[in-house]
Amino acid sequence: MKEEKSQGQSAHSGISRRDFVRSAAALSVCCALDEHAAHAGDNAEKLEKDLSAAVQMQFMRPGQLEKAIRDFPVAYVPFGPIEWHGRHLPLGTDALKAHGILVKTAERFGGAVYPPVYFHEGFGQKLLVPVLTSLFERLKNTGFRVIMGVSGHNVQGQIDMINKALEPVVADGTVAGMGLWEITLSHGPESNTDHAAKWETSDMMFFYPDLVDISTLGDGPLAPNMKAPDGIGGLDPRKHASMQVGRRNVELASQAIGNKAKELLKSLPDRRSAKPPTISPGHWWMI
């Protein structure tokens, strides 16, 4: 299988996806840790799985988007491919989990979430990067001051793609932005990722329980290290995944992304949009 790069705690340290999956398993090998994560999630203020339409751009009315930009001019853009995630999870899991985490971020901190973008590093970058730059420029021209490109597809090439597309957008210093994985800033014993195993299955159990069908995995042993026929990398989701684990992971990841957005906004010389957005036919507008 092709070795893909992923990361641990550092946004700039690349390791193979297989090694990353193994490190995730090492963090979670003790059953007591699973119990601790579930316990922490249960005792914390309950994070609701429902995704508010009020912070998702495709559902917002013009006045709602204008207010969101005035209050907290941060745009969150989720990324992921259509990709095999075992027989038990949706093909769009990566972007769906990133989108869900970003909606939770916006619910708490403010800002607006762009719909999931199903582009990945496997596309021709000479063509794709300018397209993404155009998207980010449009967000900038709309009035956003911070752009967070968040990928649920945990390979280094995905982050490189986002950051390369951001470079010309942030070059003048009026806008800040970064590419990151959903757990880049929260990675630890209670916030991690894998491939269709404990963590991703838990995320989807939290956000979209009706789309998860564990029974399709059967009762026998799973092939290790993302090998066929299962294509799962990490701890057996039948034993280790739960809605409670997913809730805690989402809680920590969304909190960390929101804090970073605040930090980036604060770093700008003028935290508010220099040109308040006008979204109307008189100023015909689209992203």
TORKOLLUM-462529 format. One record per residue: residue in one letter; x, y, z of N, C-alpha, C, O in turn. Coordinates in steps of 0.001 Angstrom, whole numbers, padded with zeros to 6 digits, always signed. Example, Ala and Ser with C-alpha at 12.3 -4.5 7.8 and 13.67 -1.06 7.14 Angstrom:
A+013190-005690+007800+012300-004500+007800+013200-003300+007800+014236-003319+008465S+012850-002250+007080+013670-001060+007140+012900+000030+007870+013409+001138+008039
END
This chain:
M+000843-001202+000000+000000+000000+000000+000870+001240+000000+001925+001249+000633K+000466+002254-000672+001217+003510-000741+001371+004104+000639+000399+004187+001389E+002585+004521+000992+002822+005173+002268+002412+006623+002161+002932+007342+001308E+001502+007074+002994+001062+008455+003006+001539+009093+004294+001653+008423+005321K+001817+010380+004244+002337+011059+005414+001221+011627+006250+000229+012142+005736S+001407+011521+007575+000472+012097+008517+001286+012754+009602+002491+012945+009441Q+000641+013109+010724+001378+013804+011751+000886+013451+013127-000224+012959+013329G+001787+013731+014083+001398+013605+015469+001044+014961+015997+000140+015617+015480Q+001777+015412+017066+001397+016675+017678+001842+017871+016860+001181+018909+016891S+002943+017759+016129+003450+018896+015382+002787+018999+014026+002585+017998+013340A+002447+020240+013640+001835+020453+012329+002851+020288+011210+002485+020273+010035H+004142+020162+011574+005160+020126+010536+005967+018834+010564+006902+018697+009776S+005648+017884+011433+006382+016643+011484+005638+015585+010706+004533+015204+011094G+006221+015087+009594+005533+014105+008767+005969+012698+009121+007171+012433+009162I+005054+011792+009376+005325+010381+009529+004346+009656+008642+003355+010233+008193S+004622+008385+008388+003728+007655+007510+002394+007438+008181+002290+007411+009407R+001350+007280+007337+000021+007033+007905+000051+005757+008734-000577+005693+009791R+000776+004736+008269+000825+003489+009028+001434+003707+010409+000908+003211+011405D+002560+004459+010473+003165+004746+011776+002258+005596+012631+002213+005437+013851F+001523+006514+011986+000608+007346+012750-000495+006505+013365-000878+006706+014518V-001006+005549+012575-002038+004659+013091-001507+003861+014274-002205+003653+015267R-000247+003414+014147+000336+002667+015258+000487+003533+016505+000272+003064+017623S+000860+004800+016309+000990+005688+017468-000359+005950+018109-000463+006089+019328A-001399+006017+017276-002744+006180+017817-003127+004980+018646-003734+005117+019708A-002768+003785+018157-003078+002580+018911-002319+002546+020221-002851+002093+021235A-001078+003020+020215-000294+003017+021439-000907+003925+022485-000895+003602+023673L-001437+005044+022063-002077+005955+023004-003327+005355+023627-003736+005743+024721S-003936+004394+022910-005253+003914+023303-005274+002464+023730-006352+001905+023931V-004111+001832+023876-004091+000387+024056-004730-000049+025361-005240-001165+025452C-004714+000789+026350-005296+000414+027638-006794+000661+027641-007248+001756+027310C-007563-000356+028015-009020-000206+028033-009455+000859+029022-010499+001490+028855A-008640+001055+030058-009003+002059+031056-009030+003445+030446-009795+004304+030884L-008200+003672+029435-008187+004970+028772-009488+005211+028040-010016+006323+028063D-010023+004168+027379-011322+004291+026740-012383+004656+027755-013235+005507+027502E-012327+004005+028911-013315+004286+029954-013169+005708+030464-014160+006382+030745H-011912+006168+030582-011686+007539+031047-012253+008549+030058-012879+009534+030449A-012022+008289+028756-012536+009202+027742-014050+009247+027772-014649+010320+027691A-014663+008092+027889-016124+008054+027942-016639+008742+029185-017644+009451+029144H-015945+008531+030298-016355+009140+031564-016244+010658+031500-017132+011382+031950A-015121+011131+030923-014929+012582+030805-016001+013189+029923-016518+014268+030216G-016340+012491+028835-017367+013017+027946-018720+013064+028606-019489+013999+028382D-019025+012068+029422-020317+012034+030087-020436+013105+031149-021514+013664+031353N-019319+013402+031840-019380+014362+032941-019254+015801+032470-019653+016722+033182A-018707+016004+031282-018620+017365+030758-020005+017823+030316-020929+017024+030159E-020119+019135+030121-021368+019656+029573-021614+018985+028238-020735+018971+027377K-022795+018432+028059-023076+017613+026894-022954+018416+025598-023608+019444+025420L-022120+017933+024721-021992+018521+023406-023029+017857+022516-023016+016637+022353E-023917+018640+021946-024981+018087+021116-024444+017715+019735-023595+018412+019180K-024944+016617+019192-024480+016158+017888-025094+016954+016736-024518+017013+015650D-026261+017568+016965-026933+018304+015896-026064+019468+015416-025435+020160+016216L-026040+019669+014114-025215+020714+013518-026080+021919+013166-026972+021825+012324S-025815+023042+013809-026622+024241+013626-026524+024766+012196-025430+024949+011662A-027675+025003+011590-027703+025611+010258-027289+027074+010306-026909+027643+009283A-027357+027692+011486-027107+029126+011619-025664+029520+011358-025385+030701+011150V-024725+028554+011362-023316+028882+011121-022799+028276+009820-021616+028411+009509Q-023660+027612+009057-023262+026991+007795-023654+027902+006635-024826+028244+006480M-022686+028290+005830-022918+029305+004807-024069+028962+003872-024844+029842+003496Q-024188+027701+003495-025206+027342+002508-026623+027523+003032-027570+027579+002247F-026779+027615+004354-028099+027780+004951-028363+029202+005442-029485+029523+005834M-027347+030050+005423-027474+031385+005997-028129+032358+005017-027940+032260+003805R-028896+033292+005562-029402+034401+004765-028336+035499+004730-027437+035510+005571P-028427+036425+003766-027386+037448+003627-027083+038194+004931-025921+038382+005293G-028134+038611+005625-027911+039356+006855-027208+038539+007923-026433+039076+008714Q-027479+037239+007945-026825+036376+008925-025333+036254+008643-024521+036269+009568L-024969+036132+007361-023551+036040+007032-022848+037361+007302-021725+037371+007807E-023491+038471+006974-022898+039777+007263-022624+039927+008761-021555+040400+009147K-023565+039535+009596-023390+039642+011045-022262+038736+011528-021457+039138+012368A-022205+037520+011001-021160+036589+011406-019784+037164+011107-018861+037021+011909I-019642+037820+009944-018357+038398+009570-018024+039593+010457-016871+039769+010850R-019017+040409+010775-018762+041550+011664-018351+041081+013059-017449+041654+013668D-019009+040046+013559-018774+039605+014939-017472+038826+015098-016746+039025+016072F-017173+037943+014149-015989+037084+014262-015626+036647+012847-016078+035594+012396P-014818+037436+012139-014593+037228+010700-013662+036053+010380-012579+036221+009821V-014123+034873+010752-013348+033646+010534-014147+032709+009636-015314+032421+009899A-013501+032239+008573-014109+031252+007675-013422+029912+007892-012194+029831+007909Y-014220+028865+008057-013712+027510+008228-014058+026709+006975-015217+026661+006562V-013045+026079+006375-013270+025316+005147-012839+023868+005379-011647+023598+005532P-013792+022933+005407-013460+021519+005634-013114+020794+004339-013731+021032+003301F-012128+019911+004406-011666+019166+003242-011668+017662+003504-011564+017214+004646G-011787+016897+002428-011658+015444+002501-012007+014810+001171-012698+015424+000358P-011540+013583+000931-011862+012889-000309-013084+011986-000150-013593+011805+000956I-013537+011434-001241-014435+010286-001210-013515+009068-001208-012828+008811-002197E-013497+008321-000112-012452+007321+000093-012989+006154+000911-013876+006321+001748W-012443+004984+000659-012778+003796+001439-012539+004032+002928-011456+004452+003335H-013550+003761+003723-013432+003826+005179-014061+002584+005804-014943+002671+006659G-013584+001437+005353-014154+000188+005832-015541-000019+005241-016073+000841+004539R-016104-001164+005536-017454-001454+005063-018513-000778+005922-019686-000752+005548H-018120-000235+007059-019078+000229+008066-019268+001739+008106-020152+002225+008811L-018449+002499+007359-018519+003964+007420-018769+004558+006036-018449+003928+005028P-019339+005770+005976-019559+006442+004697-018241+006768+003991-017215+006982+004637L-018283+006802+002687-017094+007127+001896-016617+008554+002133-015437+008850+001946G-017512+009432+002537-017150+010826+002768-016782+011146+004202-016846+012305+004614T-016394+010130+004975-016143+010311+006406-015181+011450+006709-015441+012241+007616D-014078+011554+005976-013060+012552+006313-013619+013970+006310-013446+014710+007279A-014285+014350+005228-014824+015705+005149-016014+015884+006082-016226+016973+006615L-016790+014824+006285-017949+014923+007175-017528+015189+008613-018133+016017+009294K-016501+014496+009078-016059+014718+010466-015420+016100+010606-015644+016785+011604A-014617+016520+009606-014015+017855+009662-015101+018926+009660-015030+019888+010424H-016092+018760+008815-017198+019716+008750-017932+019772+010082-018217+020858+010585G-018240+018618+010658-018949+018602+011931-018170+019300+013029-018737+020068+013806I-016873+019036+013097-016035+019677+014119-016006+021186+013920-016040+021939+014893L-015944+021632+012679-015909+023071+012416-017243+023735+012712-017274+024883+013156V-018334+023041+012477-019638+023601+012866-019687+023770+014379-020185+024782+014874K-019179+022797+015112-019136+022927+016575-018226+024085+016991-018511+024779+017967T-017142+024290+016258-016256+025424+016540-017002+026740+016342-016955+027623+017199A-017683+026865+015222-018403+028105+014928-019558+028328+015880-019848+029470+016234E-020222+027275+016300-021313+027421+017273-020812+028070+018557-021519+028866+019174R-019608+027732+018951-019066+028231+020221-018325+029567+020078-018452+030448+020929F-017552+029708+018994-016674+030874+018869-017203+031930+017897-016869+033108+018024G-018016+031524+016937-018451+032424+015895-017774+032087+014578-017004+031131+014483G-018077+032891+013559-017571+032630+012231-018566+031834+011409-019700+031614+011836A-018140+031397+010217-019029+030690+009309-018285+029536+008647-017091+029629+008362V-019013+028446+008408-018427+027219+007870-018825+027049+006409-020008+027041+006070Y-017828+026913+005560-018060+026630+004141-018463+025158+003999-018063+024333+004821P-019247+024817+002972-019608+023401+002781-018363+022533+002556-017333+023043+002116P-018445+021241+002848-017293+020354+002653-016765+020395+001226-017534+020391+000265V-015442+020436+001104-014771+020456-000187-014139+019083-000411-013226+018689+000315Y-014629+018358-001419-014128+017012-001674-013006+017033-002711-013084+016365-003742F-011960+017814-002419-010735+017822-003204-009618+017264-002338-009644+017409-001115H-008642+016628-002965-007544+016063-002190-006247+016137-002976-006231+016542-004138E-005164+015742-002327-003825+015897-002901-003583+015002-004113-002585+015168-004814G-004486+014058-004364-004331+013193-005519-004691+013862-006835-004305+013372-007897F-005420+014967-006791-005724+015714-008007-004470+016458-008492-003525+016661-007729G-004475+016859-009766-003351+017624-010297-003217+018957-009586-004094+019814-009690Q-002122+019129-008867-001965+020315-008031-001779+021602-008843-002172+022678-008392K-001185+021498-010032-000997+022704-010848-002337+023328-011221-002440+024544-011387L-003353+022496-011348-004682+023002-011666-005486+023307-010419-006212+024300-010367L-005358+022450-009410-006223+022560-008239-005839+023700-007306-006712+024415-006813V-004553+023880-007059-004136+024920-006103-004643+026298-006515-005135+027021-005649P-004554+026713-007793-005128+028010-008165-006635+028099-007934-007149+029170-007612V-007343+026986-008095-008779+026983-007820-009032+027254-006345-009907+028048-005999L-008273+026601-005476-008444+026817-004036-008005+028229-003641-008612+028846-002766T-006953+028740-004284-006551+030126-004031-007692+031074-004373-007956+032024-003636S-008362+030822-005480-009500+031655-005867-010610+031592-004824-011219+032611-004498L-010872+030399-004303-011875+030267-003241-011482+031095-002022-012303+031833-001477F-010237+030973-001598-009783+031706-000411-009795+033221-000661-010105+033998+000242E-009457+033635-001883-009505+035060-002221-010937+035583-002137-011166+036699-001672R-011889+034785-002582-013284+035194-002509-013746+035334-001062-014504+036247-000735L-013299+034447-000215-013631+034558+001210-013010+035829+001793-013641+036539+002577K-011783+036100+001405-011106+037320+001855-011854+038564+001391-012088+039482+002177N-012228+038596+000122-012922+039757-000427-014313+039936+000167-014859+041040+000162T-014878+038867+000669-016180+038955+001331-016070+039619+002700-017056+040136+003225G-014867+039603+003279-014670+040271+004560-014065+039413+005639-013818+039904+006741F-013813+038134+005361-013193+037270+006369-011741+037660+006559-011047+037991+005598R-011287+037620+007792-009905+037972+008114-009052+036765+008448-007826+036838+008366V-009674+035654+008824-008959+034413+009121-009607+033287+008332-010831+033165+008305I-008786+032463+007690-009280+031319+006923-008610+030061+007460-007388+029923+007419M-009430+029151+007962-008934+027890+008516-009310+026767+007564-010483+026414+007444G-008307+026202+006882-008548+025059+006008-008284+023778+006775-007131+023472+007079V-009315+023029+007090-009195+021881+007992-009528+020595+007245-010620+020446+006696S-008582+019679+007232-008757+018415+006522-008964+017261+007496-008248+017128+008488G-009956+016430+007195-010137+015192+007927-009351+014054+007309-009326+012948+007849H-008705+014319+006173-007872+013349+005463-006452+013571+005944-005805+014539+005544N-005956+012682+006802-004739+012958+007555-003476+012514+006829-002794+011577+007246V-003183+013199+005744-001936+013002+005017-001296+014376+004818-001993+015381+004673Q+000033+014409+004813+000736+015682+004748+000456+016425+003455+000375+017653+003452G+000307+015698+002356+000054+016347+001084-001197+017192+001084-001271+018199+000380Q-002177+016793+001864-003426+017558+001952-003175+018918+002592-003691+019933+002125I-002389+018937+003652-002085+020196+004343-001195+021075+003472-001379+022290+003411D-000236+020457+002803+000631+021224+001895-000203+021905+000813+000054+023057+000464M-001197+021199+000282-002071+021744-000753-002807+022981-000247-002856+024004-000930I-003373+022883+000946-004134+023999+001517-003212+025194+001778-003538+026326+001421N-002079+024935+002393-001172+026038+002723-000604+026709+001477-000421+027926+001457K-000327+025929+000446+000173+026526-000800-000882+027425-001424-000567+028493-001949A-002136+026987-001364-003221+027810-001908-003429+029075-001087-003863+030092-001626L-003129+029030+000191-003302+030193+001065-002191+031233+000906-002407+032414+001175E-001015+030805+000474+000154+031694+000466-000111+033053-000181+000158+034072+000455P-000624+033121-001408-000829+034445-002006-001963+035227-001363-002025+036449-001498V-002847+034550-000677-003995+035212-000052-003575+035956+001208-004088+037038+001497V-002653+035383+001949-002234+035985+003220-000976+036844+003067-000507+037437+004038A-000433+036910+001853+000862+037566+001644+000868+039038+002033+001904+039554+002449D-000273+039730+001907-000287+041169+002212-000475+041458+003697-000486+042622+004098G-000621+040434+004509-000707+040626+005951-002045+041081+006479-002189+041284+007685T-003031+041248+005616-004349+041679+006087-005238+040502+006489-006268+040675+007139V-004816+039311+006088-005563+038094+006386-004586+037051+006907-003442+036984+006457A-005040+036235+007858-004239+035120+008357-004954+033821+008010-006175+033798+007856G-004194+032752+007889-004812+031470+007594-003839+030338+007791-002630+030555+007882M-004363+029120+007857-003508+027955+007992-004267+026707+007595-005494+026647+007684G-003509+025705+007151-004054+024392+006913-003695+023478+008067-002584+023552+008591L-004600+022633+008464-004364+021718+009568-005317+020539+009488-006337+020590+008801W-004967+019475+010204-005887+018362+010358-006820+018653+011509-006533+019522+012333E-007907+017960+011583-008897+018254+012620-008345+018066+014026-008844+018676+014971I-007310+017220+014178-006754+016972+015518-005332+017523+015669-004653+017209+016646T-004876+018337+014719-003525+018909+014811-003293+019594+016154-002236+019428+016763L-004263+020351+016610-004087+021198+017797-004575+020550+019080-004375+021101+020163S-005210+019393+018982-005785+018753+020171-005258+017346+020389-005709+016655+021302H-004320+016913+019574-003847+015531+019588-003377+015105+020972-002562+015783+021598G-003900+013973+021445-003532+013459+022750-004355+012227+023083-004997+011660+022199P-004350+011799+024343-005049+010572+024732-006543+010587+024451-007140+009530+024242E-007163+011773+024443-008609+011851+024232-008996+012483+022901-010179+012683+022625S-008004+012797+022082-008290+013401+020779-007267+012890+019783-006085+013227+019855N-007740+012069+018845-006801+011424+017939-007530+011039+016657-008719+011316+016500T-006816+010408+015756-007416+009950+014518-006777+008646+014082-005772+008215+014647D-007366+008024+013077-006880+006763+012530-007529+006605+011165-007889+007599+010534H-007682+005393+010708-008408+005197+009454-009516+004170+009671-009273+002963+009672A-010728+004669+009854-011925+003844+009976-011890+002919+011183-012610+001921+011222A-011063+003239+012162-010947+002408+013355-011623+003112+014547-012695+003698+014394K-011003+003051+015715-011634+003596+016923-012077+005044+016761-013229+005380+017038W-011160+005905+016312-011421+007341+016372-012393+007811+015305-013361+008504+015619E-012159+007453+014064-013073+007911+013017-014459+007292+013169-015470+007943+012904T-014498+006043+013595-015803+005426+013825-016533+006128+014957-017744+006335+014877S-015816+006496+016004-016425+007215+017131-016946+008576+016697-018036+008981+017099D-016172+009287+015876-016631+010587+015372-017957+010443+014622-018886+011225+014823M-018024+009441+013764-019236+009252+012973-020392+008729+013825-021549+009038+013542M-020099+007947+014856-021140+007525+015792-021755+008731+016502-022948+008749+016808F-020925+009728+016754-021422+010933+017411-022259+011783+016456-023384+012160+016782F-021712+012082+015278-022396+012984+014351-023519+012292+013566-024617+012833+013434Y-023237+011108+013057-024163+010437+012134-024330+008959+012503-023938+008088+011726P-024894+008666+013650-025003+007263+014078-025773+006391+013092-025498+005197+012980D-026727+006971+012382-027522+006177+011442-026721+005748+010209-027147+004862+009468L-025561+006377+009989-024739+006031+008835-023666+004992+009161-022933+004564+008269V-023566+004587+010412-022561+003617+010846-023221+002250+010994-024243+002118+011667D-022636+001236+010365-023175-000123+010460-022051-001085+010832-021424-001692+009964I-021805-001215+012132-020737-002066+012635-020948-003521+012237-019985-004275+012096S-022196-003913+012057-022479-005325+011755-021822-005778+010456-021589-006972+010269T-021520-004846+009561-020907-005230+008287-019483-005739+008459-018926-006334+007536L-018883-005514+009631-017520-005978+009880-017477-007434+010313-016403-008033+010357G-018628-008012+010634-018665-009402+011044-018060-009617+012416-017903-008673+013190D-017715-010878+012720-017193-011245+014046-015743-011698+014015-015131-011871+015069G-015192-011890+012851-013838-012413+012763-012781-011348+012927-013104-010167+013051P-011494-011756+012929-010397-010792+013053-010308-009888+011829-010600-010308+010709L-009906-008652+012055-009732-007689+010972-008291-007734+010466-007364-007971+011241A-008108-007509+009189-006755-007447+008634-006023-006249+009236-006602-005168+009348P-004759-006424+009623-004031-005321+010277-003512-004287+009290-003401-004548+008093N-003196-003113+009813-002443-002087+009081-003045-001705+007733-002328-001557+006744M-004370-001546+007700-005075-001071+006513-005017-002034+005336-005292-001638+004203K-004667-003282+005584-004588-004248+004499-005973-004741+004095-006932-004660+004862A-006048-005255+002865-007290-005846+002368-007621-007101+003190-006710-007756+003697P-008904-007445+003327-010036-006810+002644-010709-005706+003463-011687-005109+003014D-010183-005431+004673-010894-004506+005561-010489-003059+005369-011336-002167+005433G-009190-002805+005130-008731-001431+004933-008950-000551+006141-009334+000611+006008I-008706-001101+007328-008887-000363+008583-007536-000249+009266-006810-001237+009384G-007196+000948+009716-005922+001166+010389-006128+001716+011783-006545+002864+011940G-005844+000922+012795-006028+001369+014172-006728+000311+015000-006824-000846+014593L-007215+000710+016156-007871-000217+017071-009221-000657+016532-009942+000130+015918D-009552-001898+016761-010794-002505+016289-011992-001657+016726-012251-001537+017923P-012725-001069+015778-013851-000203+016156-014982-000955+016854-015779-000348+017568R-015058-002266+016655-016098-003046+017309-015902-003091+018816-016862-003258+019569K-014649-002940+019256-014328-003018+020682-014094-001648+021308-014358-001457+022495H-013602-000694+020523-013096+000549+021115-013872+001809+020738-013710+002843+021387A-014702+001747+019716-015416+002950+019288-016703+003139+020065-017364+002167+020430S-017059+004392+020319-018321+004709+020988-018691+006155+020713-017843+006969+020345M-019951+006462+020892-020411+007831+020745-019745+008741+021776-019457+009901+021480Q-019500+008229+022976-018886+009037+024030-017451+009417+023679-017027+010547+023918V-016707+008472+023111-015342+008772+022677-015368+009834+021582-014551+010755+021579G-016308+009699+020660-016431+010680+019594-016787+012059+020114-016231+013059+019660R-017707+012120+021058-018113+013412+021617-016920+014130+022239-016738+015329+022025R-016115+013413+023000-014971+014028+023665-013928+014502+022642-013352+015582+022779N-013701+013681+021625-012762+014051+020572-013216+015335+019871-012421+016250+019658V-014485+015390+019519-015043+016571+018849-014952+017792+019760-014621+018887+019307E-015242+017603+021024-015189+018711+021981-013795+019320+022043-013644+020539+021968L-012769+018470+022180-011400+018957+022299-010897+019561+020990-010229+020595+020996A-011215+018921+019878-010746+019431+018587-011373+020776+018250-010680+021685+017795S-012676+020909+018469-013344+022172+018143-012872+023299+019054-012734+024439+018611Q-012627+022990+020311-012121+023998+021242-010744+024496+020802-010483+025699+020811A-009875+023580+020421-008514+023954+020029-008512+024772+018739-007754+025734+018620I-009339+024404+017786-009404+025161+016525-009951+026559+016770-009458+027529+016196G-010960+026666+017614-011509+027978+017938-010500+028880+018618-010418+030071+018316N-009732+028313+019534-008704+029106+020215-007640+029585+019235-007152+030710+019344K-007281+028730+018279-006289+029141+017280-006846+030233+016371-006120+031154+015998A-008117+030141+016012-008743+031180+015196-008710+032519+015925-008411+033549+015321K-009012+032507+017205-008955+033732+018011-007545+034292+018033-007345+035501+017912E-006582+033420+018185-005185+033846+018230-004766+034484+016906-004112+035527+016901L-005134+033871+015799-004776+034422+014490-005458+035760+014248-004848+036681+013706L-006713+035870+014646-007431+037125+014470-006802+038229+015307-006678+039370+014861K-006415+037881+016505-005789+038859+017395-004435+039321+016866-004002+040436+017156S-003769+038470+016094-002436+038814+015582-002470+039839+014454-001440+040429+014127L-003625+040056+013863-003735+040987+012746-003746+042433+013247-004261+042710+014330P-003185+043344+012471-003131+044746+012914-004508+045357+013124-004705+046152+014044D-005448+044995+012286-006827+045458+012445-007697+044213+012455-007814+043528+011439R-008305+043918+013588-008999+042637+013738-010306+042580+012968-010821+041494+012705R-010836+043708+012611-012105+043721+011890-011883+043901+010393-010817+044336+009958S-012878+043568+009636-012775+043715+008196-012617+045183+007832-013361+046036+008318A-011639+045474+006971-011439+046858+006533-012614+047330+005684-012870+048529+005571K-013313+046389+005097-014441+046727+004241-015626+045860+004637-015696+044698+004238P-016563+046404+005418-017702+045604+005863-018429+044969+004679-018624+045621+003653P-018826+043719+004808-019444+043031+003675-020807+043586+003313-021595+043971+004176T-021061+043618+002029-022379+043962+001528-022821+042853+000599-022246+042668-000474I-023830+042121+001001-024290+040980+000231-025683+041305-000276-026676+041083+000418S-025749+041837-001502-027026+042275-002054-026896+042369-003564-025782+042392-004088P-028026+042424-004276-027961+042570-005744-027243+043834-006187-026668+043864-007275G-027267+044886-005358-026557+046101-005706-025054+045892-005730-024321+046636-006382H-024604+044877-005016-023196+044499-005002-023201+042997-005235-022955+042217-004316W-023483+042600-006464-023781+041191-006743-022649+040316-006271-021483+040546-006593W-023004+039320-005511-022022+038629-004694-022203+037120-004795-023323+036612-004830M-021072+036415-004841-021074+034967-004632-019661+034522-004329-018685+035185-004681I-019575+033382-003666-018257+032786-003363-018110+031568-004272-017089+030881-004222
END
